[in-house]
């Protein structure tokens, strides 16, 4: 079985994209995506989850070919279900506080809340998120929480990215975000699954997928203007992923930019890189979490030196949200 590449600590530059600098502008993006915050903001005193001995490749011990001082591969805790809902739920999204998860059943979103980061989630209730919004990825800009979402415009069958207020309760308050290729041309196709990450050095990455009608591929984007995401994103395909796993939905990037969890086929896959100037490894199945059921819709957050992963698992035709912790 394949082994995901372990990661040393990140650097501050971004692979694939020419860094965008803005002299005199203070970076106003502080928290991102499925994350509560950057790694400097996480709770070092948060109780550690009971991690299983299963590695990302399913082994129960450190691979013999790793040097003694090499970082350990990610170990994932046994997935635990969030409380059962009265309907099937997909596409979990974590609010910036880390205390609320939202998930969707068709056009209706539901929410569950925990009182503290080390407390269990409560019962699901209907959310005020507007119908039509998909894949909300929450972040904080200028002290204000917002969301990047996928939406279908009137008269257009393709989804595109928009920035909305965090409540996501009014489509009229959302602003379209142009997605451009390296030449500045608009990328055509169905774009969804946004996942926003703010790296420790301040750079912003947005992973998303693009459905061209013949394939679904993973892209990585940077804002043209860090002070205003609505001015557009410059986006390029992440090389090697489609050739390895085929069509991908809902890619989730970690808040440090080093890990990407993918929804391909009926399983979750993981790709890693040693630093943000390197390419991602060839994805391998996340065997510690995959089952004979369908795992999908990953959402990655920072957690006590590692990651908190939310995803959906379908059993008997009903999807439920699960949570697992990844640490080295």
GITAVEN-V632032 format. One record per pair of residues at least 4 apart in sequence whose C-alpha atoms are under 8 Angstrom apart, sorted by the first residue. I is the first residue (numbers start at 1). J is the second residue. D is the distance in Angstrom with one decimal. If there is no record, write none. Layout:
((I:J:D) (I:J:D))
This chain:
((1:57:6.5) (2:57:6.4) (2:284:6.3) (3:56:7.3) (3:57:5.4) (3:284:7.1) (4:56:7.0) (4:57:7.1) (4:73:7.3) (4:270:7.2) (4:271:6.7) (4:272:6.6) (4:281:7.3) (4:283:7.4) (4:284:6.4) (5:73:7.3) (5:271:7.7) (5:272:5.9) (5:273:6.7) (5:274:7.6) (5:281:6.6) (6:70:8.0) (6:71:6.1) (6:72:6.4) (6:73:5.0) (6:74:7.4) (6:272:7.0) (6:273:7.3) (6:274:6.7) (7:71:6.4) (7:73:7.7) (7:258:7.2) (7:272:7.0) (7:273:6.0) (7:274:4.1) (7:275:7.0) (8:70:7.9) (8:71:6.4) (8:274:5.2) (8:275:6.8) (9:274:7.2) (9:275:6.6) (10:256:6.8) (10:257:7.9) (10:258:7.1) (10:274:7.0) (10:275:4.6) (10:276:6.1) (11:201:7.5) (11:275:5.8) (11:276:5.9) (11:277:7.4) (12:199:7.0) (12:200:6.7) (12:201:4.6) (12:202:7.5) (12:203:7.2) (12:276:6.9) (13:19:6.9) (13:201:7.6) (13:203:7.3) (13:276:6.0) (13:277:6.0) (14:18:7.5) (14:19:6.6) (14:203:7.4) (14:276:5.1) (14:277:5.4) (15:276:5.7) (15:277:4.4) (15:278:6.0) (15:279:6.8) (16:236:7.2) (16:277:7.9) (17:221:7.7) (17:222:7.2) (17:234:7.8) (17:235:7.9) (17:236:7.7) (20:223:8.0) (20:224:6.9) (20:225:7.5) (22:225:7.9) (22:226:7.9) (25:227:7.7) (27:202:6.7) (27:226:6.8) (27:227:7.0) (28:141:5.3) (28:142:4.7) (28:143:7.6) (28:226:7.6) (28:227:6.6) (29:139:7.6) (29:140:5.9) (29:141:4.3) (29:142:6.3) (29:198:7.0) (29:202:7.5) (29:204:7.9) (29:226:7.6) (29:227:8.0) (30:37:7.0) (30:38:7.2) (30:139:7.5) (30:140:5.7) (30:141:6.2) (30:142:7.8) (30:143:7.9) (30:198:6.7) (30:202:7.8) (31:35:6.6) (31:36:6.4) (31:37:4.4) (31:38:6.0) (31:96:6.8) (31:139:5.0) (31:140:5.0) (31:141:7.4) (31:197:7.5) (31:198:6.3) (32:36:7.1) (32:37:6.4) (32:38:7.7) (32:96:7.2) (32:137:7.6) (32:138:6.0) (32:139:3.8) (32:140:6.4) (32:196:5.3) (32:197:4.8) (32:198:5.5) (32:255:7.0) (33:94:7.7) (33:96:7.8) (33:137:4.5) (33:138:4.8) (33:139:5.3) (33:147:8.0) (33:195:5.3) (33:196:3.9) (33:197:5.4) (33:255:7.6) (33:300:8.0) (33:301:7.6) (34:93:5.9) (34:94:4.9) (34:95:6.9) (34:96:7.3) (34:137:5.8) (34:138:6.1) (34:139:7.8) (34:195:7.0) (34:196:7.3) (34:299:5.7) (34:300:5.5) (34:301:5.0) (35:94:6.8) (35:95:7.6) (35:96:6.1) (35:98:7.1) (35:138:7.6) (35:139:7.5) (35:197:7.5) (35:255:6.4) (35:300:6.7) (35:301:4.0) (35:302:5.6) (36:42:7.6) (36:94:7.7) (36:95:7.1) (36:96:4.5) (36:97:5.4) (36:98:4.9) (36:301:6.6) (36:302:6.6) (37:41:5.6) (37:42:6.5) (37:96:7.0) (37:255:7.7) (37:302:6.8) (38:42:6.9) (38:198:6.8) (38:199:7.0) (38:200:6.3) (38:255:6.2) (38:256:7.4) (38:302:7.0) (39:200:7.1) (39:255:7.5) (39:256:7.4) (39:302:6.4) (39:303:7.9) (39:305:7.0) (40:200:7.7) (42:302:6.8) (42:303:6.2) (42:304:5.8) (42:305:7.6) (43:303:7.3) (43:304:5.6) (44:304:5.1) (44:305:7.2) (45:304:7.5) (46:117:7.4) (46:118:6.6) (46:304:6.3) (47:118:6.5) (48:304:7.5) (49:77:7.1) (49:325:6.8) (50:77:6.4) (51:75:7.0) (51:76:6.2) (51:77:4.2) (51:78:7.0) (51:325:7.3) (51:326:8.0) (52:75:7.1) (52:76:6.5) (52:77:4.9) (52:78:6.1) (53:59:7.9) (53:60:5.2) (53:61:7.4) (53:75:6.8) (53:76:8.0) (54:58:5.2) (54:59:5.7) (54:60:5.0) (54:61:7.9) (54:75:5.9) (54:76:6.6) (54:77:7.7) (54:288:6.2) (55:59:5.3) (55:60:6.1) (55:61:7.6) (55:73:6.7) (55:74:6.1) (55:75:4.5) (55:76:6.5) (55:288:6.7) (56:73:6.9) (56:74:5.8) (56:75:5.8) (56:76:6.7) (56:286:5.8) (56:287:6.3) (56:288:5.6) (57:285:7.7) (57:286:6.9) (57:287:6.0) (57:288:6.8) (58:287:5.9) (58:288:5.5) (62:66:7.6) (62:72:7.1) (62:73:8.0) (66:70:6.3) (71:328:7.2) (72:328:5.1) (73:328:5.6) (74:326:5.7) (74:327:5.2) (74:328:4.7) (75:325:8.0) (75:326:5.3) (75:327:5.3) (75:328:5.9) (76:288:6.6) (76:289:7.7) (76:324:6.3) (76:325:5.4) (76:326:4.4) (76:327:6.6) (77:324:5.4) (77:325:5.2) (77:326:6.5) (78:288:7.8) (78:289:7.3) (78:324:6.3) (79:289:6.7) (79:322:6.0) (79:323:5.4) (79:324:4.6) (79:325:7.9) (80:322:5.4) (80:323:5.3) (80:324:6.5) (81:320:7.1) (81:321:5.9) (81:322:4.2) (81:323:6.2) (82:121:6.6) (82:320:7.5) (82:321:5.7) (82:322:5.6) (82:323:7.0) (83:121:7.0) (83:122:6.7) (83:123:6.1) (83:124:7.3) (84:123:7.7) (84:124:7.8) (84:320:6.8) (85:89:7.7) (85:123:7.5) (85:124:6.0) (85:320:7.6) (87:105:6.9) (87:318:7.5) (88:105:6.1) (88:318:4.9) (88:319:4.5) (88:320:5.9) (89:103:5.7) (89:104:5.2) (89:105:5.0) (89:312:7.2) (89:318:7.8) (89:319:5.3) (89:320:5.5) (89:321:6.6) (90:103:5.6) (90:104:5.3) (90:105:6.5) (90:296:7.8) (90:297:6.5) (90:311:7.7) (90:312:5.5) (90:319:6.4) (90:320:7.1) (90:321:6.9) (91:103:5.4) (91:104:6.1) (91:134:7.7) (91:135:5.9) (91:296:7.9) (91:297:4.9) (91:298:7.3) (91:299:7.9) (91:311:7.2) (91:312:7.0) (92:101:6.4) (92:102:5.5) (92:103:4.4) (92:104:7.3) (92:135:7.5) (92:297:6.9) (92:298:7.4) (92:299:6.5) (92:310:6.5) (92:311:6.4) (92:312:7.4) (92:321:7.1) (93:101:5.5) (93:102:5.2) (93:103:6.3) (93:135:7.0) (93:136:6.0) (93:137:6.1) (93:138:7.4) (93:299:6.4) (94:98:6.0) (94:99:7.6) (94:100:5.9) (94:101:4.6) (94:102:6.5) (94:137:7.4) (94:138:6.8) (94:299:7.7) (94:301:7.9) (95:99:6.8) (95:100:5.5) (95:101:6.3) (95:102:7.8) (95:137:8.0) (95:138:5.6) (95:139:7.7) (96:138:6.0) (96:139:5.9) (96:140:7.0) (96:145:7.0) (98:117:6.8) (99:113:5.6) (99:114:5.1) (99:115:6.6) (99:116:6.5) (99:117:6.5) (100:111:6.8) (100:112:5.7) (100:113:4.4) (100:114:6.5) (101:111:5.6) (101:112:5.4) (101:113:6.5) (102:109:6.6) (102:110:5.6) (102:111:4.4) (102:112:6.6) (102:127:7.6) (103:109:5.5) (103:110:5.5) (103:111:6.5) (104:108:5.8) (104:109:4.3) (104:110:6.2) (104:134:7.7) (105:109:6.1) (105:110:7.7) (107:130:8.0) (107:131:4.8) (107:132:5.9) (107:133:7.7) (108:126:7.4) (108:127:7.6) (108:129:7.6) (108:130:7.7) (108:131:6.1) (109:126:6.2) (109:127:5.3) (109:128:7.3) (109:129:6.1) (109:130:7.9) (109:131:7.8) (110:124:6.2) (110:125:5.4) (110:126:4.3) (110:127:4.7) (111:124:5.3) (111:125:5.4) (111:126:6.2) (111:127:5.6) (112:121:6.1) (112:122:5.7) (112:123:5.9) (112:124:4.7) (112:125:6.6) (113:121:5.3) (113:122:5.6) (113:123:7.7) (113:124:7.9) (114:119:5.9) (114:120:5.7) (114:121:4.4) (114:122:6.0) (115:119:6.2) (115:120:7.8) (115:121:7.8) (128:167:7.2) (128:168:7.5) (128:169:5.6) (129:133:7.4) (129:167:6.3) (129:168:4.9) (129:169:4.5) (129:170:7.7) (130:168:6.1) (130:169:4.6) (130:170:5.9) (130:171:6.7) (132:151:6.2) (132:152:7.0) (133:149:6.4) (133:150:6.1) (133:151:5.4) (133:168:7.7) (134:149:5.8) (134:150:5.1) (134:151:6.4) (134:192:7.8) (134:193:7.8) (135:149:5.5) (135:150:6.1) (135:192:7.2) (135:193:5.5) (135:194:6.6) (135:250:7.9) (136:147:5.8) (136:148:5.7) (136:149:4.5) (136:150:7.2) (136:194:7.4) (137:147:5.3) (137:148:5.2) (137:149:6.4) (137:194:6.5) (137:195:5.6) (137:196:6.2) (138:145:6.9) (138:146:5.7) (138:147:4.3) (138:148:6.5) (138:166:6.8) (138:196:7.5) (139:145:5.6) (139:146:5.5) (139:147:6.1) (139:148:8.0) (139:196:7.2) (140:144:5.3) (140:145:4.1) (140:146:5.9) (141:145:6.2) (141:146:7.1) (145:165:7.0) (145:166:5.5) (146:163:7.0) (146:164:5.9) (146:165:4.7) (146:166:4.1) (146:167:7.9) (147:163:5.8) (147:164:5.2) (147:165:6.1) (147:166:5.1) (147:168:7.4) (148:161:6.7) (148:162:5.7) (148:163:4.6) (148:164:6.3) (148:194:6.7) (148:195:7.8) (148:196:7.6) (149:161:5.6) (149:162:5.4) (149:163:6.4) (149:164:7.2) (149:192:7.6) (149:193:7.8) (149:194:6.5) (150:159:5.9) (150:160:5.4) (150:161:4.7) (150:162:6.3) (150:191:7.1) (150:192:5.1) (150:193:6.8) (150:194:7.1) (151:159:5.0) (151:160:5.5) (151:161:6.3) (151:162:6.9) (151:192:7.9) (152:156:6.5) (152:157:6.4) (152:158:5.9) (152:159:4.3) (152:160:6.4) (153:157:7.4) (153:158:7.5) (153:159:7.0) (153:160:7.8) (157:190:8.0) (158:189:6.3) (158:190:4.4) (158:191:7.1) (159:189:7.9) (159:190:5.0) (159:191:5.3) (159:192:6.3) (160:176:7.5) (160:177:7.7) (160:190:6.5) (160:191:5.0) (160:192:6.3) (161:176:6.1) (161:177:5.5) (161:178:7.5) (161:179:7.9) (161:191:6.8) (161:192:6.8) (161:194:7.5) (162:174:6.0) (162:175:5.2) (162:176:4.2) (162:177:5.1) (162:230:7.8) (163:174:5.4) (163:175:5.2) (163:176:6.5) (163:177:6.8) (163:229:7.8) (163:230:7.0) (164:168:5.8) (164:171:7.8) (164:173:6.2) (164:174:4.2) (164:175:6.5) (165:169:8.0) (165:173:6.9) (165:174:7.0) (168:174:7.9) (170:174:7.2) (175:230:6.8) (176:230:6.6) (177:229:7.1) (177:230:4.7) (177:231:6.7) (177:232:5.3) (177:233:7.2) (178:186:6.9) (178:230:7.2) (178:231:7.0) (178:232:4.5) (178:233:6.3) (179:186:5.9) (179:187:5.9) (179:232:5.8) (179:233:4.9) (179:234:6.2) (179:235:6.6) (180:184:5.2) (180:185:5.3) (180:186:4.4) (180:187:5.3) (180:232:7.1) (180:233:5.9) (180:234:4.9) (180:235:5.9) (181:185:5.5) (181:186:6.4) (181:187:6.1) (181:234:5.6) (181:235:5.3) (181:236:6.3) (182:234:6.2) (182:235:6.9) (182:236:7.1) (184:234:7.5) (188:212:7.5) (189:210:6.3) (189:211:5.7) (189:212:4.9) (189:213:7.4) (190:210:5.6) (190:211:4.9) (190:212:6.5) (191:208:6.9) (191:209:5.8) (191:210:4.7) (191:211:6.4) (192:208:5.9) (192:209:5.7) (192:210:6.9) (192:250:7.1) (193:207:7.6) (193:208:5.0) (193:209:6.0) (193:249:6.8) (193:250:4.1) (193:251:6.3) (193:252:7.9) (194:206:6.4) (194:207:5.6) (194:208:4.5) (194:209:7.5) (194:250:7.1) (194:251:7.5) (194:252:7.7) (195:206:5.4) (195:207:5.2) (195:208:6.5) (195:251:7.1) (195:252:5.4) (195:253:6.2) (195:299:7.8) (196:204:7.3) (196:205:6.0) (196:206:4.5) (196:207:6.7) (196:253:7.3) (196:255:7.9) (197:204:5.8) (197:205:5.2) (197:206:6.3) (197:253:6.7) (197:254:6.6) (197:255:4.7) (197:256:7.1) (197:257:6.9) (198:202:6.0) (198:203:5.9) (198:204:4.6) (198:205:6.4) (198:255:5.9) (198:256:7.1) (198:257:8.0) (199:203:5.3) (199:204:6.2) (199:205:7.6) (199:255:6.1) (199:256:5.0) (199:257:6.4) (200:256:6.6) (204:222:6.0) (204:223:7.0) (204:226:7.6) (205:220:6.7) (205:221:5.7) (205:222:5.2) (205:223:7.7) (205:257:7.4) (206:220:5.7) (206:221:5.0) (206:222:6.3) (206:253:7.7) (207:218:7.1) (207:219:5.7) (207:220:4.5) (207:221:6.2) (207:251:6.4) (207:252:6.7) (207:253:6.3) (208:218:5.9) (208:219:5.4) (208:220:6.5) (208:221:7.9) (208:250:6.7) (208:251:6.1) (208:252:7.9) (209:216:6.4) (209:217:5.4) (209:218:4.5) (209:219:5.7) (209:248:7.0) (209:249:6.3) (209:250:6.5) (209:251:6.7) (210:215:8.0) (210:216:5.4) (210:217:5.3) (210:218:6.5) (210:219:7.1) (211:215:5.7) (211:216:4.3) (211:217:6.6) (212:216:6.6) (215:246:7.7) (215:247:5.9) (216:242:7.8) (216:246:7.6) (216:247:4.5) (216:248:5.5) (216:249:7.1) (217:237:7.1) (217:241:7.6) (217:242:5.9) (217:246:7.9) (217:247:6.1) (217:248:5.9) (217:249:8.0) (218:237:5.8) (218:238:5.8) (218:241:7.2) (218:242:7.4) (218:248:6.7) (218:251:6.8) (219:235:6.2) (219:236:5.3) (219:237:4.1) (219:238:5.3) (220:235:5.5) (220:236:5.6) (220:237:6.2) (220:238:6.3) (221:233:5.8) (221:234:5.3) (221:235:3.9) (221:236:6.4) (222:233:5.4) (222:234:5.4) (222:235:6.5) (223:228:7.9) (223:229:5.7) (223:231:7.6) (223:232:6.0) (223:233:4.4) (223:234:6.3) (224:229:7.2) (224:231:6.5) (224:232:5.7) (224:233:5.5) (224:234:6.4) (225:229:6.2) (225:231:6.5) (225:232:7.5) (229:233:7.2) (238:280:7.8) (239:279:7.9) (240:244:6.3) (240:282:6.4) (241:245:6.2) (241:246:7.3) (241:282:6.5) (241:283:6.6) (242:246:4.5) (242:247:6.2) (242:248:7.4) (244:282:6.7) (244:283:6.8) (245:264:6.5) (245:283:7.3) (246:264:7.1) (247:264:6.1) (247:265:7.4) (248:262:6.6) (248:263:5.7) (248:264:4.7) (248:265:7.6) (249:262:6.9) (249:263:5.2) (249:264:6.3) (249:297:7.5) (250:262:6.6) (250:263:6.1) (250:297:5.7) (250:298:6.9) (251:260:6.7) (251:261:5.9) (251:262:4.6) (251:263:6.5) (251:297:7.9) (251:298:7.0) (252:260:5.5) (252:261:5.2) (252:262:6.4) (252:298:5.9) (252:299:5.6) (252:300:6.1) (253:257:6.1) (253:258:7.6) (253:259:5.9) (253:260:4.5) (253:261:6.6) (253:299:8.0) (253:300:6.5) (254:258:6.3) (254:259:5.3) (254:260:6.2) (254:300:5.5) (254:301:6.4) (254:302:7.4) (254:307:7.6) (255:300:7.6) (255:301:6.5) (255:302:6.3) (257:276:6.4) (258:272:5.6) (258:273:5.3) (258:274:6.7) (258:275:6.3) (258:276:6.4) (258:280:7.9) (259:270:7.1) (259:271:5.9) (259:272:4.6) (259:273:6.7) (260:270:5.8) (260:271:5.2) (260:272:6.3) (261:268:6.6) (261:269:5.6) (261:270:4.6) (261:271:6.5) (261:298:6.5) (261:300:7.8) (262:268:5.5) (262:269:5.0) (262:270:6.2) (262:297:8.0) (262:298:6.9) (263:267:6.1) (263:268:4.9) (263:269:6.5) (263:295:7.4) (263:296:5.1) (263:297:6.2) (263:298:6.9) (264:268:6.3) (264:269:7.0) (264:296:7.7) (266:293:7.3) (266:294:4.5) (266:295:5.7) (266:296:6.9) (267:285:7.1) (267:286:7.6) (267:290:5.8) (267:291:7.8) (267:294:6.1) (267:295:5.0) (267:296:6.5) (268:285:6.1) (268:286:5.5) (268:289:7.6) (268:290:6.5) (268:295:6.0) (268:296:6.3) (268:298:7.7) (269:283:5.9) (269:284:5.4) (269:285:4.3) (269:286:4.9) (270:283:5.2) (270:284:5.5) (270:285:6.3) (270:286:5.9) (271:280:5.9) (271:281:5.3) (271:282:6.1) (271:283:4.4) (271:284:6.7) (272:280:5.2) (272:281:5.4) (272:283:7.8) (273:278:6.2) (273:279:6.2) (273:280:4.7) (273:281:6.0) (274:278:6.7) (285:290:7.7) (286:290:6.1) (287:291:7.8) (290:294:7.9) (290:295:6.5) (291:295:7.6) (293:313:6.7) (293:314:5.9) (293:315:5.9) (294:313:5.5) (294:314:5.1) (294:315:7.3) (295:311:6.9) (295:312:5.7) (295:313:4.5) (295:314:6.6) (296:311:5.9) (296:312:5.2) (296:313:6.4) (297:310:8.0) (297:311:5.2) (297:312:5.8) (298:309:6.7) (298:310:5.7) (298:311:4.4) (298:312:7.2) (299:309:5.6) (299:310:5.0) (299:311:6.2) (300:307:6.5) (300:308:5.8) (300:309:4.7) (300:310:6.6) (301:307:5.5) (301:308:4.9) (301:309:6.3) (302:306:6.0) (302:307:4.7) (302:308:5.9) (303:307:4.8) (303:308:5.6) (303:325:7.8) (305:327:7.0) (306:325:7.4) (306:326:5.7) (306:327:4.6) (306:328:7.2) (307:325:5.8) (307:326:5.0) (307:327:6.6) (308:323:7.1) (308:324:6.0) (308:325:4.7) (308:326:6.4) (309:323:5.6) (309:324:5.2) (309:325:6.1) (309:326:7.5) (310:321:6.8) (310:322:5.6) (310:323:4.5) (310:324:6.6) (311:321:5.6) (311:322:5.4) (311:323:6.6) (312:319:6.0) (312:320:5.4) (312:321:4.4) (312:322:5.9) (313:319:5.3) (313:320:5.4) (313:321:6.4) (313:322:7.0) (314:318:5.2) (314:319:4.0) (314:320:6.3) (315:319:6.3))
